[in-house]
């Protein structure tokens, strides 16, 4: 089932409409004010993943983690994250209205002085909304797409911005299909790339390993050697909760570890995040989104390719 829905139904905005699959949880909307709020909370500059995470865990914003990062299946069988459409359109809108600085692909998003000073709740105001609606309409009108209607705007804008890092979603879905054993092996491989030397027995072949999935050593730049234990949870939708982290911290104590690393394909609740940092034993948390960032950084079984996008110059005939 498909439908056409206003980008901001609560504001009565019927001018700009988007076409997408009907999904149960996420409702299409302008999220620029949430991006502003997140950036203001983060000191004025952050990467896209950090902004999304800030939005997902902000209790004043009615967009929980599963709606921000959750994926759905498209008609062609692939998966995509509906929130990414609105997030990236809204980044563009903030740029057009002078709230964020100009950026290139992969850059952090940085607030301008206007963005730092504004009340996020007021974006977009009446004049800005009218300007943005006209901008998108003209974008569609001036495109080379035949018989363009409002519902085709996703296709028109798709190649202009960093809207869809398809490979990131694909690789996360593939990891979620790993067997538990392969996910543990994959996690150790990634952490090995980051400098941890794993014991060949503890957490791998030992039967009485207290449930850990790896034990190793990390040498700092100051030549200090630290003992590290890791825990892996391959969840599809469920979050890692406070009791999971609490139990892991108890295991860390039994191994006399200096710190622990907890890796999951899903995410950690706020209570779990708090538990990870209290007390003497601290735990580094790596959720699905951070996992993908590390795969990209260390190029773990992925090959980067160079691509180019065309700017508006090529759309102008005169």
N, C-alpha and C positions, 0 to 999 in steps of 0.2 A: 504494500500500500504506500502511495506517495501523496504528498500534499504540498501546497504552497503556503508559507507562513510569513507574517510580518517579522522583520528583524527585531522589532521592539514592540511587541504586542501590547504591553502594559502602557505604553505611551500613545497608543492609538496610531502608530505609524503605519500607514497602508501604502506608502509610496514605494518603498524599497522592499522587494520580496525575494526570498531565496527558495530554491528547489532542493529537496533532500528527502531521503528515506524517512518514513515515520518511525520514531523510536520512542520507547516508553518513558525514559527518564529525562533526557536532556532536551530543553526547549531553546530554540534559536533566539538570540538576543544580542544587543550591543553590550559589550563588556569593557568598553574603554574606561568607564569610571572605576571599575574594579582593578584594571591595570594601573591606573593612576594611584589608587589607594595602596596597591602592593608596592609600587616603586617608591612612593613616599615613605612607606614603612621600611624599605630596604636601603634607604639612604640616597635614593635618586638614580641608581644605576644597577642593572642586574641582567643576567641572561634570561632567555625565554623560559627555560625549565624552572629557574628559581622563582620567576614571577608567577608561573602557573601553580607552583607548589604553595606560594604565599596565599594565593587566592583560594586554593583547595582547603587550606587549614585555617582560614579566617572565619571565625564563628559568626561574624556579622554579615557574611556573604553566603547566600543560599545556593552554593555550588560545591557540594562535597567532592572528595577525591575521585570517586568513581565517575562523576559527571565531567570533571575536568580532564581526566586521563583515560576514561573508559572508551573502548572501541566498539564499533558495530560492523556487521557484514554488509557490504554493498551488493547491488544487484549482480555485479560481475563476479562475485565470490571473494573479492578482496576485503580487507579490513581497513577502517579509517577511524579517526577520532573526531566526532562532530564538533567538539569544542574548539578544535584547531581552526575551523573555518572562521568562527566569530572572533577568536583571539587575534588572528592575523589581520582580518579586516579592520579590527579595532585599533591595532598597532598603526596601521596605515592611516586611519582617521585621526589618531592623536598626532601623527606627523603632519598631516595636512592642516591641522588647526594650530600647529605651533607648540604643542605640549611636550613633544620629545624631539631630540636632535636627529639629524639625518643619520642613517645607518646603512651599512653594507651587510651582505649575507654573513651570518655567523657572529656579527657584532653584538655587544651588550646593548640594551635599550636604555637610553639616558634621558632624564628629564631636562627640559629647558628651565629657565627661571620662571617662566609662566607656569610650567607644569609643577614646579615645586611650590608655588604660591597659591595655586587655585584650590578651591574646595572641590574635591573629586565628585561629590554628589551632584554638582551642577553641570557636569559634562554628559552629553552636549547640550548647550543652551539652544533656544529656539532658532537663533540665526545660524549657529553652527550646524544644527540638524538639517536645516534647509539647504545649506551649502553642501553638506555631505551627500544628501539625497540627490542633488543635481549633479554632483561629481560622478557618482556611480551610474546615473542614467546616461550621462555623456560618455562615460567609459564604455558602456555597452553600445551606445549609438555609433561611436567612432571605431568600433572593433571591426575586424574583417569577417566576423562570424555571420553566416547567412541567416536571414529570418530570426534575428536575435530578439528574444523577449527577456523580461526581467529575470525569469527563472534561470537564464543561461549565464548569469553574472559570474558564477563560480568558474565556468570555463574561460571567460574573458580574462579574469584576474589571475588565474592559476599560475601562469608563467611569469608574472610580474614580480611576485614576492616569494619569500620563503614560507609559503603556505603549507606545503606538504613534504615533510621528510619521510617519504614512504618507506625507505629502507629501515628506519628506526622502528616503526611500528611492525614491520615484517619480521625483523630479527627478534623483537621481544615476543611476538607470537610463536616464533620457532622455538625459542628458549623455553617457553611455557609447555611445549610439547616434549621436552626432554624427559627421559626417565629420571627419577631422583638421583640415581648413581651418576648419570652423565652430567646433571646439573652441578653436583658436588665437584666432579672432576673439572668441569668448565670453570667453576668459581676458583678452584685452586690454580688453574692455569692463568686466569686473569690476575690474581694476586701475586703469582710468581713473576708476571711481567712487571708488577709494581715493586718488586724487590724482596718479597718474602721467600725464604728458603724453607720448604716444608719437610718435616720428618717423614720418611718413607713408611712408617708404621702407625704412629699415633693419629687417630682420627681417620685412618684409611683402612688398615687391615686389622687393627686391634678390636677384639670383641667387647672389652670392658673400657670403652672410650667415653662413656657417659654421654653419648649422643653427639659429640662434637664431630665436625666434618673436616678438620684439619688442624694441625699443630705445627707452628714454624717459628722462625727467627727472623728478625728484621734489624739490620744494622743502620743506625742513623748517621747523619753527616758528621756527628761528633764521635763516631766510632763506639757508640753505645749499642749493645745487642739486647733487643727486647724480645720477650716471649709472647707469641700471638696464638690465639685459638680462633677458629671460625665456625660459624653455624650457618647452614643454608636451608631455606624454606621455599620450595617451589609451589607457590599459591597462584591460582588463576584469578580469583576475585577477592577472597578473604584477606583481611589485613592481619599483620603480625601485631599481637596485643601485648599489653604490659606483662602478663604472666609468662609469655614466651621469653621476653627479654630478661625478666627476673630469674627464671630458671637457668638461662644461659649464663648469667652473672655468677650464679652459684657454682656452675661447672668451671668457670674461669678461675675461681678461688681454688678449687681442687687441683688445678694444673699450675697454680702459682703464676698465672699469666699476667703480663704487664697491661695488656689490653685485649679486647676482642673485636671481631668484625662479624656483623650479622648481615647476611645477604638474602634478599627475597626478590621474587619476580613481581610482587604486588606492592604494598606500601605498609608503613608503620602508623599506628594510631598515635594521636598526640600524647596519650599517657605512656605509650611505649617509648616515644622520643624523649619524654621527660625522664623516664626510668633509666634510659641509657646513659645519662650524664650525671646522675646523683651517686654519691658514695665514692669509694676509692677506685673501684673497678669501672672504667668507662668503656663504652661500646660504640664503635663506629658503625653507623647504619647505612646500608646501601640498598635503596629500593629499586624498583624496575626502571624508573627514569634515570637515576644516577648510574645504574648498571649500563644503560645504553651509552651514556656519556663517556664512561670509562672504556667501553668497547671501541668507540670512535677515537678516543685519545690514544689508546695503545694499539689501534688497528688490529684487533684480535679477530682473525679470520674474516675480515672485511677489507675490500680494496677501494680506496677513494678514487673518484673520477672527477674530471674537470668539466663543467658545463657553463653555458653562458645564457643570460636572459637579455631580451631586447627592451630598451626603454621606449618612452612615448615618441621619440624622434622618428622611429620607423613606421609609426602609425599615421603620421602627418603627411598628406599628399603634396602640400604646397610649402 
